[in-house]
Amino acid sequence: MEQTSQRLGAQIGGQLYLAHRYARAAANRALREQQLELRHLGVLGCLADVGPLSQRALVDRLQLDKSSMVYIIDELERQGLAQRRKDERDRRSYAVHITPSGRKRLAEANDTADDVVNELLVPFSDAERRQLHELLARFIEHAAEQP
């Protein structure tokens, strides 16, 4: 029984990996015309929800590596969607802020990403979509607690 559960765990891990790859690729294709990718939406969404954050805090919250975060924020700044400003609490560091243009583009891009994911979820009933959402939320919450 334990061996079967372990194999099932590995299969689920593979399925999560493939589901992520397919969903990410489809969303990024659709977002290309808005000059964004999902990773940009992750940063903009976090800033819109939480407010200004240091790059380090964004790295921790979004589980991205530091160099990727620098690249993403540089790109968002080039497009006028975010900006680094001196942190009001610690003048030695910078906080990343979402701009009004960033909020507008985020709303538009979220609509695009929502359409893409809804298309991928066509095989599921509304009840199955809610169940998938709940299961993934529990999975993420548990995974985030791991060392």
Salt bridges, closest charged atoms under 4 A:
GLU37 OE1 - ARG39 NE 2.89
ASP60 OD1 - ARG56 NH2 3.24
ASP74 OD1 - ARG84 NH2 2.86
GLU75 OE1 - ARG78 NH2 3.08
GLU77 OE1 - ARG84 NH1 2.41
ASP87 OD1 - ARG89 NE 3.54
ASP90 OD1 - ARG92 NE 3.02
GLU108 OE2 - LYS104 NZ 3.00
